[in-house]
Amino acid sequence: QTGMFTYDPGFLSTASCQSAITYIDGDKGELLYRGYPIEQLATNCDFMETCHLLLYGELPNPTQKADFTKLVTNHTMVNEQMQFFLRGFRRDAHPMAIMTGLVGALSAFYHDSTDITNPQHREIAAIRLIAKMPTLVAMAYKYTIGQPYMYPKNNLSYAGNFLHMMFATPCEEYVVSPVLERALDRIFTLHADHEQNASTSTVRLCGSSGTNPFAAIAAGVACLWGPAHGGANEACLNMLTDIQKMGGVAKVGEFMEKVKDKNSGVKLMGFGHRVYKNYDPRAKLMQETCKEVLAELGLENDPLFKLAMALEKIALEDDYFVSRKLYPNVDFYSGIVQRAIGIPTPLFTAVFALARTSGWIAQLNEMIGDPEYKIGRPRQLFTGSVKRDVKPIATR
Ligand code: SDX
């Protein structure tokens, strides 16, 4: 019994920690941030309100929201020296390789937010990380396409600033479309936190050693990169593109047979989940956002969206998927909507990391703020050799 929730003993043995931030019911397909259903947050709030909720436990009132947004806005620039880190990468470096380096490097610049045991340091580190991730992701993108970096603009919203830094150039302003800005803001909210997933658990375990917050978040970036986790949105779009090249919807049946053949090693990317054995509520909201953005851009007949819908329909009626309780997850539609906004495929996971930074740092600060916490030390079931003596090499 923890608070109002009761768990069966079997579940308790799998729990890695206690947390009051995010609640998932995988059987019902339910996701709550601090008790609020994701559907209500994605519809009635923006990402700044969601960040405030994750960090402090409550949705902000208008004054709190204005103060929090101003604080974040005033920390969106990064130290000019950060540019020299980028120059060390090849231009074709994967943005997540760059982000893993840049986020950890932040610890070299902000000494008033590196002592994780100091509550003031933790607070300002959270603001700095949330504020600077969009700037770093946009810098990684500009570097790979050989364009100059764009500085953040304080008169733009969080999502609007990211679009500006990504797509404006010194020669031409980027006019932020309110529909795309709102869609991207909602994508951030949908990716903000998700209980003890692989990357959040990585951040917690790393941070439990007392290392600085930037290093712990960099560990989360590295973990999220994997195609079984946050890298699935990039892998899903590549999968859809490949099927489209093979012949599109006409080839879906052939592709699905490959997925069902265990020897093929082919997975339906964007489908399945360790916890959800029902429809991921974020996938439904992502599909709706996808439709809105495609309609705004006059791309209602986008072939990849049509293909994704066809794949989903077939999978939801196919016993292989139904019997295994495999449903679309957050990554199934997120790539299509990001691509429609103009974000290139290799950046999708970096956008996921940008948004998830709010959840990672909220979870890290929750753990460190608990006076009872200790350094993490998972144990193992040993399956190796019993004790034995070393023989001289001549007799081996
Ligand atoms: C994220 O943990 C989180 O909260 C993560 C996340 C977050 O917000 O942090 O939600 C973000 O990572 C979402 C997941 C993104 N990954 C993908 O979309 C990659 C494709 N999905 C799979 O790799 C897989 O579904 C996992 C890794 C997500 C889960 O793997 P599991 O735990 O092995 O899934 P399972 O136990 O439910 O699998 C049951 C069966 C197995 O087959 P059998 O051994 O029973 O014959 O279903 C099969 C699996 O092989 N299966 C799939 C499949 N996912 C599971 N078969 C084909 N395609 C798939 N996508």
Boltz pocket constraint, residues with backbone or C-beta under 6 A from the ligand:
constraints:
  - pocket:
      binder: B
      contacts: [[A, 191], [A, 193], [A, 194], [A, 196], [A, 197], [A, 198], [A, 227], [A, 228], [A, 229], [A, 230], [A, 232], [A, 259], [A, 266], [A, 267], [A, 268], [A, 269], [A, 270], [A, 271], [A, 272], [A, 273], [A, 274], [A, 275], [A, 324], [A, 325], [A, 326], [A, 329], [A, 330], [A, 331]]
      max_distance: 6.0
